[in-house]
């Protein structure tokens, strides 16, 4: 099995931990379960500290952790990799309007947390209706909410 984490180069790890914890529902403490080698490693690295200031973990321990690595240089150009967030659960039983409502609630929450909206996009193809919002996190990294 291959373990992996997602790493972001950032100026302010604490700010990004706060933003992405809110965006994803992740926490800055490694989960106790499942009892995997990587969760044990992170728990050992945490030591007596209450939480990491530069890492986030899926509280269920199922999805990859995220590491916010502090770097001196600023982001230049468009991301070559970005996250897609699905508050709709990609539930095809939802109407397009229901999807829009769910996405816009999440977008409003993320704007309040420091994100910016770049564009809103609707595809109303029969059998494949989509609505997504392209956003930037507080340090300018692009991501989508759909």
HUSUL-V196158 format. One record per run of one state. SS is the DSSP state (2 for helix, 1 for strand, 0 for the rest). FROM is the first residue (numbers start at 1). TO is the last residue. Records with the same first field share a line. If there is no record, write none. Layout:
# HUSUL-V196158
SS: FROM-TO / FROM-TO
This chain:
# HUSUL-V196158
0: 1-5 / 11-12 / 25-26 / 28-36 / 47-54 / 58-65 / 71-82 / 86-95 / 113-115 / 126-127 / 137-141 / 146-146
1: 6-10 / 27-27 / 55-57 / 66-70 / 83-85 / 116-125 / 128-136 / 142-145
2: 13-24 / 37-46 / 96-112
